[in-house]
């Protein structure tokens, strides 16, 4: 090299071409081979990517609403039981409660905006 360093020393600082911020960047060919019918990456090919959006059925929603009426900040053991009963991740239950609290807050704020201002 220009300063007399070896090829190994010169190349040691380089990030491998297939990684970005510690994550593996798959080639276009790999993505084509592992693509599902919808065109999205298959969960097996990309762990951590969900299959789609979860919405509780009427029975599940009734159960969640009942728990919410009793406690809108349920403890982790309660969320784990709900997750097991509804066959989803505990995180999905946690997000449902976050969204429900936000909806309650929005409804309460909407009801207070009477006359004036």
Secondary structure as GFF3:
##gff-version 3
##sequence-region A 1 117
A	DSSP	alpha_helix	7	11	.	.	.	ID=ss1
A	DSSP	beta_strand	19	20	.	.	.	ID=ss2
A	DSSP	beta_strand	23	24	.	.	.	ID=ss3
A	DSSP	alpha_helix	28	33	.	.	.	ID=ss4
A	DSSP	alpha_helix	58	70	.	.	.	ID=ss5
A	DSSP	alpha_helix	76	86	.	.	.	ID=ss6
A	DSSP	alpha_helix	90	112	.	.	.	ID=ss7
###
